[in-house]
Amino acid sequence: MTVRVRFAPSPTGMFHVGGARSALQNWIYARQHDGVFVLRIEDTDAARNKPEWTEGIISALDWIGIERGSYEGPYYQSSYAADHTAAATRLYGEARAYYCDCKRDDVIARTGNTHIGYDGFCRDRALGPGEGRALRFRTPDVGETVVVDLVRGKPTFENKLLEDFVIARSDGSAVFLLANVVDDMSMGITHVFRAEEHLPNTPKQQLLWEALGATPPVWGHVPVIVNEKRQKLSKRRDKVALESYRDEGYLAAAMRNYLMLLGWAPTGDREIVPWSVVEDEYRIEDVNHAPAFFDIKKLRAFNGEYIRALSPDEFAQVCAPWLTGTETIAAPPWSPEAFDSAVFTAIAPLAQTRIAVLSEIVDYVDFLFLDEPVHDEASWAKAMKEGAADILDATAAAFGALSDWSAEPLKAALEQVGEERGLKLGKTQAPVRVAATGRTIGLPLFESLETLGRDRTLTRLAAARARL
């Protein structure tokens, strides 16, 4: 048997990080078993999907390494509507389904219970299709449905507790439960790995597979992803869009490494590992049952480690979108002609050890490419206190007398200014840093001044002095 897995997202907005994890888990399983990964876009809800969201899904998959051309698809669920209708018709013809005109209020009125499911009222009314009549699947009255799940063992569901569920609307269109099953059957899917929120649907879908004469797939329901309050990640509340992490400057390698740790871990006391190790060691059977905490602070730390592991050339290359701007990344505050790649290359190694996400590069280097630094007012207030004017005057004189404009002489000159005033270097350099770069925190000061150059540094010291 050829293993065939699928990833079947709905294009209803940005690409959820939980979906990205599921895609990677399916992708790895297919590769481990010389199988096939199928991408199916579940686009039947026309009111909630847009073409650009579909392209967003495909682009996001490209970014995390599941590149177009390396999988089957994308197929579109809407293209299989005739198959869905045929399956519904077959189940009705074989008395495995029946039409029902009950409204929810009717069920509540009959049962007196707002929590109970459908009560089977229309099972033996022999209704035919018609307006306001949905098609319900007739679940077995006795026995059990056992789900073979590579993560959770063999969850067992009593059939008598499964209500007769709707499989088609009154207009004949299939609902998710049936459409999903028919599509998986049509595409020869052998394994379905998805989030545990789908587990309650699984016995219903398994009954549909069996009623349509096919062997159900092997299931695997991975733990839900939660936030720091242990609440399920929500698009309305949490930062969940994979695209937003990409555009903020998270590296694809860091993101996919981290996503695979949500419910699983490689051997040994390690988490940051080459992707080849993940592909070799990952086993769906080893995935934990407990909810997986999406820790943004940890992801940020991961990303910083990946950034520091880049070569200087690689670092300069991955920073490029934030230095120029793209369709989804805002342009930097300097004009294109002001940017000097040689200057950036000189200072980049200092920034590489300090940033955690690539978008931070702009604030670290903008002072080099702007005519005047952007002064952070809080930094200005903190640094430009009593004595700052004297320090700026003395520093300008000391710097102006230097014949060697490089980091070490600059540092020695400023240390001398501080010693003459009984100040440590940290206190002395604060107003100089803010005058030259606009901020109290940034790259090493003296290397920054060396790169900025004599004339621009002295001009900024004078401008800051004049403002005091």
CORQUI-V852606 format. One record per backbone hydrogen bond with DSSP energy under -1.0 kcal/mol. CO is the residue of the C=O (numbers start at 1). NH is the residue of the N-H. E is the energy in kcal/mol with one decimal. If there is no record, write none. Layout:
# CORQUI-V852606
co=CO nh=NH e=E
co=CO nh=NH e=E
This chain:
# CORQUI-V852606
co=3 nh=36 e=-2.5
co=4 nh=190 e=-2.4
co=4 nh=191 e=-1.6
co=5 nh=38 e=-2.0
co=7 nh=40 e=-2.6
co=9 nh=42 e=-2.5
co=10 nh=12 e=-2.2
co=15 nh=242 e=-3.7
co=16 nh=20 e=-1.9
co=17 nh=21 e=-2.1
co=18 nh=22 e=-2.1
co=19 nh=23 e=-2.5
co=20 nh=24 e=-2.3
co=21 nh=25 e=-2.5
co=22 nh=26 e=-2.3
co=23 nh=27 e=-2.6
co=24 nh=28 e=-2.8
co=25 nh=29 e=-1.9
co=26 nh=30 e=-2.3
co=27 nh=31 e=-2.1
co=28 nh=32 e=-2.7
co=29 nh=33 e=-1.3
co=30 nh=35 e=-3.9
co=31 nh=34 e=-1.1
co=36 nh=5 e=-2.6
co=37 nh=72 e=-2.4
co=38 nh=7 e=-2.7
co=39 nh=75 e=-2.5
co=41 nh=43 e=-1.5
co=41 nh=77 e=-2.8
co=44 nh=46 e=-1.6
co=45 nh=48 e=-1.8
co=50 nh=54 e=-1.5
co=51 nh=55 e=-2.3
co=52 nh=56 e=-1.8
co=53 nh=57 e=-1.9
co=54 nh=58 e=-2.2
co=55 nh=59 e=-2.8
co=56 nh=60 e=-2.3
co=57 nh=61 e=-2.3
co=58 nh=62 e=-2.2
co=59 nh=63 e=-2.1
co=60 nh=64 e=-1.8
co=61 nh=66 e=-2.5
co=62 nh=65 e=-1.4
co=65 nh=67 e=-1.2
co=67 nh=70 e=-2.1
co=72 nh=39 e=-2.8
co=75 nh=41 e=-3.4
co=76 nh=79 e=-1.9
co=77 nh=80 e=-2.1
co=78 nh=81 e=-1.1
co=80 nh=84 e=-1.9
co=81 nh=85 e=-2.3
co=82 nh=86 e=-2.3
co=83 nh=87 e=-2.1
co=84 nh=88 e=-2.2
co=85 nh=89 e=-2.6
co=86 nh=90 e=-2.3
co=87 nh=91 e=-2.4
co=88 nh=92 e=-2.1
co=89 nh=93 e=-2.6
co=90 nh=94 e=-1.8
co=91 nh=96 e=-2.7
co=91 nh=97 e=-1.0
co=92 nh=95 e=-1.7
co=96 nh=138 e=-3.0
co=98 nh=136 e=-3.4
co=100 nh=134 e=-2.4
co=103 nh=107 e=-1.7
co=104 nh=108 e=-2.1
co=105 nh=109 e=-2.3
co=106 nh=110 e=-2.1
co=107 nh=111 e=-2.5
co=108 nh=112 e=-2.9
co=120 nh=123 e=-1.7
co=122 nh=125 e=-1.4
co=130 nh=133 e=-1.9
co=134 nh=100 e=-2.5
co=135 nh=167 e=-3.3
co=135 nh=168 e=-1.4
co=136 nh=98 e=-2.3
co=143 nh=159 e=-2.1
co=145 nh=157 e=-2.3
co=148 nh=219 e=-2.2
co=149 nh=153 e=-1.7
co=153 nh=149 e=-3.3
co=155 nh=147 e=-2.7
co=157 nh=145 e=-2.8
co=158 nh=161 e=-1.6
co=159 nh=162 e=-1.8
co=165 nh=137 e=-3.2
co=167 nh=175 e=-1.9
co=168 nh=135 e=-2.4
co=169 nh=172 e=-2.1
co=173 nh=169 e=-3.0
co=175 nh=179 e=-2.5
co=176 nh=180 e=-2.9
co=177 nh=181 e=-1.3
co=178 nh=182 e=-2.8
co=179 nh=183 e=-2.5
co=180 nh=184 e=-2.2
co=181 nh=185 e=-2.5
co=182 nh=186 e=-2.8
co=183 nh=187 e=-2.1
co=184 nh=189 e=-2.6
co=185 nh=188 e=-1.2
co=190 nh=218 e=-2.7
co=192 nh=220 e=-1.7
co=194 nh=222 e=-2.5
co=195 nh=198 e=-1.9
co=196 nh=199 e=-1.9
co=198 nh=201 e=-1.1
co=199 nh=202 e=-1.1
co=201 nh=205 e=-2.4
co=202 nh=206 e=-2.8
co=203 nh=207 e=-2.1
co=204 nh=208 e=-1.7
co=205 nh=209 e=-2.4
co=206 nh=210 e=-2.2
co=207 nh=211 e=-2.5
co=208 nh=212 e=-1.9
co=209 nh=214 e=-2.6
co=210 nh=213 e=-1.5
co=218 nh=192 e=-2.7
co=219 nh=150 e=-3.0
co=220 nh=194 e=-2.3
co=222 nh=196 e=-2.2
co=224 nh=292 e=-2.7
co=225 nh=233 e=-2.4
co=226 nh=294 e=-2.9
co=227 nh=230 e=-2.1
co=231 nh=227 e=-2.6
co=234 nh=238 e=-3.1
co=238 nh=240 e=-1.1
co=240 nh=17 e=-1.9
co=241 nh=245 e=-1.3
co=242 nh=246 e=-2.2
co=243 nh=247 e=-2.6
co=244 nh=248 e=-1.1
co=245 nh=250 e=-2.2
co=248 nh=359 e=-1.8
co=249 nh=358 e=-2.0
co=251 nh=255 e=-2.6
co=252 nh=256 e=-2.7
co=253 nh=257 e=-1.8
co=254 nh=258 e=-2.5
co=255 nh=259 e=-2.9
co=256 nh=260 e=-1.7
co=258 nh=261 e=-1.3
co=259 nh=262 e=-1.5
co=261 nh=263 e=-1.9
co=263 nh=288 e=-3.6
co=268 nh=270 e=-1.7
co=274 nh=277 e=-1.1
co=274 nh=278 e=-1.4
co=275 nh=279 e=-2.7
co=276 nh=280 e=-1.6
co=277 nh=281 e=-2.9
co=278 nh=282 e=-2.6
co=283 nh=286 e=-1.8
co=284 nh=287 e=-1.3
co=292 nh=226 e=-2.9
co=293 nh=295 e=-1.2
co=295 nh=299 e=-2.4
co=296 nh=300 e=-2.7
co=297 nh=301 e=-2.0
co=298 nh=302 e=-2.6
co=299 nh=303 e=-2.7
co=300 nh=304 e=-2.2
co=301 nh=305 e=-1.9
co=302 nh=306 e=-2.2
co=303 nh=307 e=-2.6
co=304 nh=308 e=-2.3
co=305 nh=309 e=-1.1
co=307 nh=310 e=-1.4
co=311 nh=315 e=-2.8
co=312 nh=316 e=-2.3
co=313 nh=317 e=-2.0
co=314 nh=318 e=-2.5
co=315 nh=319 e=-1.7
co=319 nh=322 e=-1.4
co=319 nh=323 e=-1.0
co=320 nh=324 e=-1.1
co=321 nh=325 e=-2.5
co=329 nh=326 e=-2.4
co=335 nh=338 e=-1.4
co=340 nh=344 e=-2.2
co=341 nh=345 e=-2.7
co=342 nh=346 e=-1.7
co=343 nh=347 e=-1.6
co=344 nh=348 e=-2.5
co=347 nh=350 e=-1.2
co=347 nh=351 e=-1.2
co=348 nh=352 e=-2.5
co=351 nh=354 e=-1.9
co=351 nh=355 e=-1.7
co=357 nh=360 e=-1.7
co=358 nh=361 e=-1.9
co=359 nh=362 e=-1.1
co=360 nh=364 e=-1.1
co=361 nh=365 e=-1.6
co=362 nh=366 e=-1.8
co=365 nh=368 e=-1.8
co=366 nh=369 e=-1.2
co=376 nh=380 e=-2.7
co=377 nh=381 e=-2.6
co=378 nh=382 e=-1.8
co=379 nh=383 e=-2.3
co=380 nh=384 e=-2.9
co=383 nh=385 e=-1.6
co=385 nh=388 e=-2.4
co=387 nh=391 e=-2.0
co=388 nh=392 e=-2.6
co=389 nh=393 e=-2.4
co=390 nh=394 e=-2.6
co=391 nh=395 e=-2.8
co=392 nh=396 e=-2.4
co=393 nh=397 e=-1.9
co=394 nh=398 e=-2.5
co=395 nh=399 e=-3.3
co=396 nh=400 e=-2.3
co=397 nh=401 e=-1.1
co=399 nh=402 e=-1.6
co=404 nh=406 e=-1.6
co=406 nh=410 e=-2.1
co=407 nh=411 e=-2.5
co=408 nh=412 e=-2.6
co=409 nh=413 e=-2.4
co=410 nh=414 e=-2.0
co=411 nh=415 e=-2.5
co=412 nh=416 e=-1.9
co=413 nh=417 e=-1.7
co=414 nh=418 e=-2.2
co=415 nh=419 e=-2.7
co=416 nh=420 e=-2.0
co=418 nh=421 e=-1.2
co=418 nh=423 e=-3.0
co=419 nh=422 e=-1.1
co=424 nh=428 e=-2.0
co=425 nh=429 e=-2.9
co=429 nh=433 e=-3.0
co=430 nh=434 e=-2.2
co=431 nh=435 e=-2.2
co=432 nh=436 e=-2.1
co=433 nh=437 e=-3.2
co=434 nh=438 e=-1.4
co=438 nh=376 e=-2.8
co=444 nh=448 e=-1.9
co=445 nh=449 e=-2.5
co=446 nh=450 e=-2.1
co=447 nh=451 e=-2.0
co=448 nh=452 e=-2.6
co=449 nh=453 e=-2.2
co=453 nh=457 e=-2.0
co=454 nh=458 e=-2.7
co=455 nh=459 e=-2.2
co=456 nh=460 e=-2.1
co=457 nh=461 e=-2.3
co=458 nh=462 e=-2.0
co=459 nh=463 e=-2.1
co=460 nh=464 e=-2.3
co=461 nh=465 e=-2.2
co=462 nh=466 e=-2.2
co=463 nh=467 e=-1.2
co=464 nh=468 e=-1.1
